[in-house]
Amino acid sequence: MNETLGMAGAATALGIGLLIGLERERHKGQGDTRACAGLRTFAITALLGYVAMQVGGGLLVGIVAIALAGLVTVAYWRSRSDDPGVTSEVALLTVLMLGALSGTNPEVAIAVGVVMAALLTYRQKLHEFVRGQLTDAELGDGLILLTAALVVLPLVPDRYIGPYAAINLRTICTLTVLLMAVGAIGHIAVRTLGTRYGYAISAMASGFASSTMTIASMGHLAAHQPDNIKVLSAAAVLSNLATVTQVGLILGAVDPGLLRHLWGPLVAGAVAIAVYGGCLMFFRAVSGQAPAIRVAGAFNLKLALMVTLTMTAITFMSSMMLSHFGQVGVMLTTLFSGFADAHASTASIAALAKSGQMPYEAIAGPVLIGISSNSVSKCVVAWVSGGRRFAAYVIPGQALLTLALWAGVALQ
């Protein structure tokens, strides 16, 4: 067994070395200006890292890395290229480490190797993107998002505090990061696919994180891009497809038998939203060319904080109602919790049914109440974030979704 694992580690190291080496060989050049390392050098270096780790552990790998760094330094200074760079040299040292990692954690080594090969392969496109397409505002927003997601979020405590134990700082920070990420995803999709399809696709994808946040992001864009208000409204409405899909996934994950009592409403709601959103997107007046895409920041931090705090306040109110009224029926709690999140209320109802506290056939009403109250919350968010014109397109879509869901009960 150990011999098999050893051979697998060696094969992983060799594969990583060959993968990176193939890419470097293609760009190695010819003659006196060629790079210092190619296919064979990278493959051998990866195997060297693997063997060093097996023979002497981390200490020997460190000694080999220092020796390799010395050789790379000499090769760099002897290079006759006008702009030699250090990409190949750094890649060679990284391959050594990945070879050492292949014996203990081959999955991570392979993942890092593939990402590294992609970065080396698409370096020209990355350079063009950074220098010619990425604006200062987008760069600043990207740094804010990464700082919030990778530095602030892990440090925030994950526990409930305050009256009724309703406030969780980790949840507040997570919602803020999600809203910023939603805006960034939509921004990238629009820059890549254009306004008509980019907004719709990004809204449906980011709706799985939070459809309410997606509607807030689309509303903010609509307030600044009135020419695209129908497309943005369509994208906001289509984000409800994610909500309907997630409700079905939650019910199916708890117990597939729950879906038998809600497939009709969910299908009817999805069809209604798809038709309404499609009409908004495609049947619109076209005057000349489509409006140009406005390049600004990737998201609005102030809007993210405002929406997150609003949802936190709604959650606090829901917890207060639950504390005072207890189990006065699932309906009241579902009604208020649905204002903040339809998925949380759906999960709680599914858990009650699964535990035998509620009949399966009785879940349709509470689940639909949660989704309906969530639609009301989305209407308010649409009005606040996008103004009267944006809300005039979104609110009918939310009303149609609610009516279709309740009408779908007849299909059961």
C-alpha positions as CSV (number, residue, x, y, z in Angstrom):
1,M,0.0,0.0,0.0
2,N,2.8,2.4,0.9
3,E,4.6,1.6,-2.3
4,T,1.5,2.4,-4.3
5,L,1.1,5.8,-2.5
6,G,4.8,6.5,-3.1
7,M,4.5,5.8,-6.8
8,A,1.3,8.0,-6.9
9,G,3.2,10.8,-5.3
10,A,6.1,10.5,-7.7
11,A,3.7,10.4,-10.7
12,T,2.0,13.5,-9.4
13,A,5.3,15.4,-9.0
14,L,6.3,14.3,-12.5
15,G,3.0,15.4,-14.0
16,I,3.2,18.8,-12.4
17,G,6.7,19.3,-13.7
18,L,5.8,18.2,-17.2
19,L,2.7,20.4,-17.2
20,I,4.5,23.6,-16.2
21,G,7.6,22.6,-18.3
22,L,5.5,22.2,-21.5
23,E,4.2,25.8,-21.1
24,R,7.6,27.2,-20.3
25,E,9.2,25.3,-23.2
26,R,6.9,26.9,-25.7
27,H,8.0,30.4,-24.5
28,K,11.6,29.5,-23.8
29,G,12.9,31.2,-26.9
30,Q,16.0,30.3,-29.0
31,G,19.6,31.2,-29.1
32,D,21.4,33.3,-26.5
33,T,18.3,34.9,-25.2
34,R,16.5,31.7,-24.4
35,A,15.2,31.2,-20.8
36,C,17.1,29.1,-18.3
37,A,14.6,26.3,-17.8
38,G,12.4,24.3,-20.1
39,L,10.5,20.9,-20.1
40,R,13.3,18.7,-18.8
41,T,14.4,21.2,-16.1
42,F,11.0,21.6,-14.6
43,A,10.2,17.9,-14.7
44,I,13.5,17.1,-13.0
45,T,13.0,19.8,-10.4
46,A,9.6,18.5,-9.4
47,L,11.0,15.0,-9.0
48,L,13.9,16.5,-7.0
49,G,11.5,18.1,-4.6
50,Y,9.6,14.9,-4.1
51,V,12.8,12.8,-3.5
52,A,14.2,15.4,-1.1
53,M,11.0,15.4,1.0
54,Q,11.0,11.6,1.1
55,V,14.7,11.3,2.0
56,G,15.3,14.2,4.4
57,G,12.0,15.9,5.0
58,G,11.5,19.7,5.1
59,L,15.0,20.4,6.1
60,L,16.5,18.8,3.0
61,V,13.9,20.5,0.8
62,G,14.9,23.8,2.3
63,I,18.6,23.1,1.6
64,V,17.8,22.1,-2.0
65,A,15.7,25.2,-2.5
66,I,18.6,27.4,-1.3
67,A,20.9,25.7,-3.7
68,L,18.4,26.0,-6.6
69,A,17.9,29.6,-5.8
70,G,21.7,30.2,-6.1
71,L,21.7,28.4,-9.5
72,V,18.7,30.4,-10.7
73,T,20.4,33.7,-9.6
74,V,23.5,32.9,-11.6
75,A,21.4,32.0,-14.6
76,Y,19.4,35.3,-14.3
77,W,22.5,37.5,-14.1
78,R,24.1,35.7,-17.1
79,S,21.0,36.2,-19.2
80,R,21.5,38.3,-22.3
81,S,17.9,39.3,-22.7
82,D,17.0,43.0,-22.4
83,D,14.1,42.2,-20.1
84,P,14.7,38.7,-18.7
85,G,12.0,38.9,-15.9
86,V,11.8,36.4,-13.1
87,T,8.7,34.4,-14.0
88,S,10.5,31.2,-15.0
89,E,12.8,31.4,-12.1
90,V,10.0,31.8,-9.5
91,A,8.0,29.1,-11.3
92,L,11.0,26.7,-11.0
93,L,11.2,27.2,-7.3
94,T,7.4,26.7,-7.0
95,V,7.6,23.5,-8.9
96,L,10.2,22.2,-6.5
97,M,7.9,22.9,-3.6
98,L,4.9,21.3,-5.4
99,G,7.0,18.2,-6.0
100,A,7.7,18.1,-2.2
101,L,4.0,18.5,-1.5
102,S,3.0,15.7,-3.9
103,G,4.0,13.1,-1.4
104,T,1.9,14.3,1.5
105,N,-1.0,16.3,-0.2
106,P,-1.1,15.5,-3.9
107,E,-4.6,17.0,-4.4
108,V,-3.5,20.4,-3.3
109,A,-0.3,20.1,-5.3
110,I,-2.2,19.3,-8.5
111,A,-4.7,22.1,-7.9
112,V,-1.9,24.7,-7.4
113,G,0.0,23.3,-10.4
114,V,-3.0,23.6,-12.7
115,V,-3.7,27.2,-11.5
116,M,-0.1,28.1,-12.0
117,A,-0.1,26.6,-15.5
118,A,-3.2,28.7,-16.4
119,L,-1.6,31.9,-15.1
120,L,1.5,31.3,-17.2
121,T,-0.5,30.4,-20.3
122,Y,-2.8,33.4,-20.2
123,R,-0.2,35.9,-19.1
124,Q,-0.6,38.1,-22.2
125,K,-4.4,38.3,-21.8
126,L,-4.0,39.0,-18.1
127,H,-1.6,41.8,-18.9
128,E,-3.9,43.3,-21.5
129,F,-6.9,43.1,-19.0
130,V,-5.0,44.8,-16.2
131,R,-3.4,47.5,-18.4
132,G,-6.2,48.2,-20.9
133,Q,-9.5,47.3,-19.3
134,L,-9.3,47.4,-15.5
135,T,-10.1,50.8,-14.2
136,D,-8.8,52.4,-11.0
137,A,-12.3,52.2,-9.5
138,E,-12.6,48.5,-10.3
139,L,-9.2,47.9,-8.8
140,G,-10.1,49.7,-5.6
141,D,-13.4,47.8,-5.3
142,G,-11.6,44.5,-5.9
143,L,-9.1,45.3,-3.0
144,I,-12.0,46.2,-0.7
145,L,-13.9,43.0,-1.5
146,L,-10.8,40.8,-1.0
147,T,-10.0,42.5,2.3
148,A,-13.5,42.1,3.6
149,A,-13.7,38.4,2.4
150,L,-10.2,37.2,3.3
151,V,-9.2,39.4,6.3
152,V,-12.3,40.8,8.0
153,L,-14.7,38.0,7.6
154,P,-12.6,35.2,9.2
155,L,-11.9,37.4,12.2
156,V,-15.5,38.2,13.0
157,P,-17.0,36.0,15.8
158,D,-19.7,33.5,14.8
159,R,-22.1,33.7,17.7
160,Y,-25.5,35.3,18.5
161,I,-25.5,38.3,20.8
162,G,-28.0,41.0,22.0
163,P,-31.6,40.7,23.0
164,Y,-33.4,37.5,21.8
165,A,-30.0,36.3,20.5
166,A,-30.9,37.6,17.0
167,I,-27.7,39.4,16.0
168,N,-24.8,37.5,14.6
169,L,-21.8,39.6,13.5
170,R,-20.5,36.9,11.2
171,T,-23.9,36.8,9.4
172,I,-23.9,40.6,9.0
173,C,-20.4,40.6,7.6
174,T,-21.2,37.6,5.4
175,L,-24.3,39.3,3.9
176,T,-22.2,42.4,3.2
177,V,-19.5,40.5,1.4
178,L,-22.2,38.6,-0.5
179,L,-23.8,41.8,-1.7
180,M,-20.5,43.2,-2.8
181,A,-19.7,39.9,-4.6
182,V,-23.1,40.0,-6.3
183,G,-22.3,43.5,-7.6
184,A,-18.9,42.4,-8.8
185,I,-20.2,39.2,-10.6
186,G,-22.8,41.3,-12.4
187,H,-20.2,43.9,-13.3
188,I,-17.9,41.2,-14.8
189,A,-20.8,39.5,-16.7
190,V,-21.9,42.8,-18.2
191,R,-18.4,43.7,-19.3
192,T,-18.1,40.3,-20.9
193,L,-21.5,39.6,-22.4
194,G,-23.1,43.0,-22.8
195,T,-26.1,44.5,-21.1
196,R,-28.9,42.3,-22.3
197,Y,-27.5,38.9,-21.4
198,G,-24.9,39.8,-18.9
199,Y,-27.2,41.3,-16.3
200,A,-29.7,38.4,-16.6
201,I,-27.2,35.6,-16.3
202,S,-25.4,37.3,-13.4
203,A,-28.7,37.9,-11.6
204,M,-29.8,34.3,-11.9
205,A,-26.4,33.1,-10.7
206,S,-26.0,35.5,-7.9
207,G,-29.7,34.9,-6.9
208,F,-28.5,31.7,-5.3
209,A,-26.5,33.8,-2.8
210,S,-29.4,36.2,-2.2
211,S,-32.2,37.2,-4.6
212,T,-33.0,40.2,-2.4
213,M,-29.4,41.4,-2.6
214,T,-29.4,40.9,-6.3
215,I,-32.5,43.0,-6.7
216,A,-30.9,45.7,-4.6
217,S,-27.8,45.7,-6.9
218,M,-29.9,45.8,-10.0
219,G,-31.9,48.7,-8.5
220,H,-28.8,50.7,-7.8
221,L,-27.6,50.2,-11.4
222,A,-31.1,51.2,-12.7
223,A,-30.9,54.4,-10.8
224,H,-27.7,55.3,-12.6
225,Q,-28.5,53.7,-16.0
226,P,-32.1,54.6,-16.8
227,D,-31.6,53.6,-20.4
228,N,-31.2,50.0,-19.3
229,I,-34.0,50.0,-16.8
230,K,-36.0,47.2,-18.5
231,V,-33.1,44.9,-18.9
232,L,-32.1,45.5,-15.2
233,S,-35.7,45.0,-14.1
234,A,-35.8,41.7,-16.0
235,A,-32.6,40.6,-14.4
236,A,-34.0,41.5,-11.0
237,V,-37.2,39.5,-11.6
238,L,-35.3,36.5,-13.0
239,S,-33.2,36.3,-9.9
240,N,-36.4,34.8,-8.3
241,L,-35.7,31.6,-10.4
242,A,-32.9,31.0,-8.0
243,T,-35.2,31.4,-5.0
244,V,-37.7,28.9,-6.4
245,T,-35.0,26.5,-7.3
246,Q,-33.4,26.7,-3.9
247,V,-36.7,26.1,-2.1
248,G,-37.0,22.9,-4.1
249,L,-33.5,21.9,-3.4
250,I,-33.9,22.5,0.4
251,L,-37.1,20.4,0.5
252,G,-35.5,17.6,-1.6
253,A,-32.4,17.6,0.6
254,V,-34.4,17.2,3.8
255,D,-36.8,14.6,2.4
256,P,-37.6,14.1,-1.3
257,G,-41.2,13.2,-0.3
258,L,-41.8,16.9,0.6
259,L,-41.5,17.8,-3.0
260,R,-44.6,15.9,-3.9
261,H,-46.7,18.5,-2.0
262,L,-45.0,21.6,-3.6
263,W,-44.0,20.7,-7.1
264,G,-47.1,22.3,-8.6
265,P,-46.6,25.8,-7.0
266,L,-42.8,25.8,-7.7
267,V,-43.2,24.9,-11.3
268,A,-46.0,27.5,-11.8
269,G,-43.9,30.2,-10.1
270,A,-40.8,29.4,-12.2
271,V,-42.8,29.5,-15.5
272,A,-44.5,32.8,-14.5
273,I,-41.2,34.4,-13.7
274,A,-39.4,33.2,-16.8
275,V,-42.2,34.5,-19.1
276,Y,-42.4,37.9,-17.4
277,G,-38.7,38.3,-17.3
278,G,-38.3,37.3,-20.9
279,C,-41.0,39.8,-22.0
280,L,-39.2,42.6,-20.2
281,M,-35.9,41.6,-21.7
282,F,-36.8,41.1,-25.3
283,F,-40.0,43.0,-26.0
284,R,-38.6,46.5,-25.4
285,A,-38.5,49.6,-27.5
286,V,-35.2,49.8,-29.4
287,S,-34.1,53.3,-30.5
288,G,-30.9,53.1,-32.5
289,Q,-28.0,51.3,-30.9
290,A,-28.1,49.7,-27.4
291,P,-26.9,52.0,-24.6
292,A,-23.2,51.8,-23.9
293,I,-22.0,50.0,-20.8
294,R,-20.9,52.5,-18.2
295,V,-17.7,51.5,-16.5
296,A,-17.7,52.5,-12.9
297,G,-17.0,50.7,-9.6
298,A,-17.9,47.0,-9.4
299,F,-20.3,47.5,-6.5
300,N,-21.7,50.0,-4.0
301,L,-20.4,49.5,-0.4
302,K,-22.9,52.0,1.1
303,L,-25.8,50.1,-0.5
304,A,-24.4,46.8,0.7
305,L,-24.3,48.0,4.3
306,M,-27.8,49.6,4.1
307,V,-29.4,46.4,2.8
308,T,-27.5,44.2,5.3
309,L,-28.6,46.3,8.2
310,T,-32.2,46.3,7.0
311,M,-32.3,42.5,6.8
312,T,-30.6,42.3,10.2
313,A,-33.4,44.5,11.7
314,I,-36.1,42.3,10.1
315,T,-34.4,39.2,11.6
316,F,-34.4,40.9,15.0
317,M,-38.1,41.6,14.7
318,S,-38.7,38.0,13.7
319,S,-36.8,36.7,16.7
320,M,-38.7,39.0,19.0
321,M,-42.1,37.8,17.6
322,L,-41.0,34.2,18.0
323,S,-39.9,34.8,21.6
324,H,-43.1,36.5,22.7
325,F,-45.7,34.3,20.9
326,G,-43.8,31.0,21.0
327,Q,-45.4,28.2,18.9
328,V,-48.6,30.1,18.3
329,G,-48.6,28.4,14.9
330,V,-45.8,28.1,12.4
331,M,-47.6,30.7,10.2
332,L,-46.8,33.8,12.2
333,T,-43.1,33.0,12.5
334,T,-42.9,32.0,8.9
335,L,-44.5,35.2,7.8
336,F,-42.0,37.4,9.6
337,S,-38.9,35.3,8.9
338,G,-39.8,35.2,5.3
339,F,-39.3,39.0,5.1
340,A,-35.6,38.4,5.7
341,D,-35.0,35.0,4.0
342,A,-37.4,32.5,2.4
343,H,-34.9,29.7,2.5
344,A,-34.5,29.8,6.3
345,S,-38.2,29.6,6.8
346,T,-38.5,26.8,4.3
347,A,-35.7,24.8,6.0
348,S,-37.3,25.2,9.4
349,I,-40.7,24.0,8.1
350,A,-39.1,21.0,6.3
351,A,-37.3,20.1,9.5
352,L,-40.6,20.2,11.5
353,A,-42.2,17.9,8.9
354,K,-39.3,15.6,8.9
355,S,-39.3,15.3,12.7
356,G,-43.1,14.4,12.6
357,Q,-44.3,17.6,14.3
358,M,-46.2,18.6,11.1
359,P,-47.9,16.5,8.4
360,Y,-46.2,16.6,5.0
361,E,-49.4,17.7,3.4
362,A,-49.6,20.8,5.7
363,I,-46.2,22.3,4.6
364,A,-47.5,24.0,1.4
365,G,-49.2,26.9,3.2
366,P,-46.3,27.9,5.5
367,V,-43.7,27.6,2.7
368,L,-45.8,29.7,0.4
369,I,-46.4,32.3,3.1
370,G,-42.6,32.6,3.6
371,I,-42.0,33.1,-0.1
372,S,-44.9,35.5,-0.3
373,S,-43.6,37.7,2.5
374,N,-40.2,37.5,1.0
375,S,-41.7,38.9,-2.2
376,V,-43.1,41.9,-0.2
377,S,-39.6,42.5,1.2
378,K,-38.2,42.4,-2.3
379,C,-40.7,45.0,-3.5
380,V,-39.6,47.4,-0.7
381,V,-35.9,46.8,-1.6
382,A,-36.7,47.5,-5.3
383,W,-38.4,50.8,-4.5
384,V,-35.6,51.9,-2.1
385,S,-32.7,50.9,-4.3
386,G,-34.0,51.7,-7.8
387,G,-36.8,54.2,-7.4
388,R,-40.3,54.4,-8.7
389,R,-39.7,53.4,-12.3
390,F,-37.6,50.3,-11.4
391,A,-40.2,49.2,-8.8
392,A,-43.0,49.7,-11.4
393,Y,-41.4,46.8,-13.4
394,V,-40.3,44.6,-10.5
395,I,-43.4,44.7,-8.3
396,P,-45.7,43.2,-10.9
397,G,-43.2,40.4,-11.4
398,Q,-43.2,39.7,-7.7
399,A,-47.0,39.8,-7.6
400,L,-47.2,37.5,-10.5
401,L,-44.8,35.0,-8.8
402,T,-46.9,35.1,-5.6
403,L,-50.2,34.5,-7.5
404,A,-48.7,31.7,-9.6
405,L,-47.4,30.0,-6.5
406,W,-50.8,30.0,-4.8
407,A,-52.5,29.0,-8.0
408,G,-50.1,26.1,-8.4
409,V,-51.6,24.5,-5.3
410,A,-54.5,23.6,-7.6
411,L,-52.1,21.5,-9.7
412,Q,-51.4,19.1,-6.8
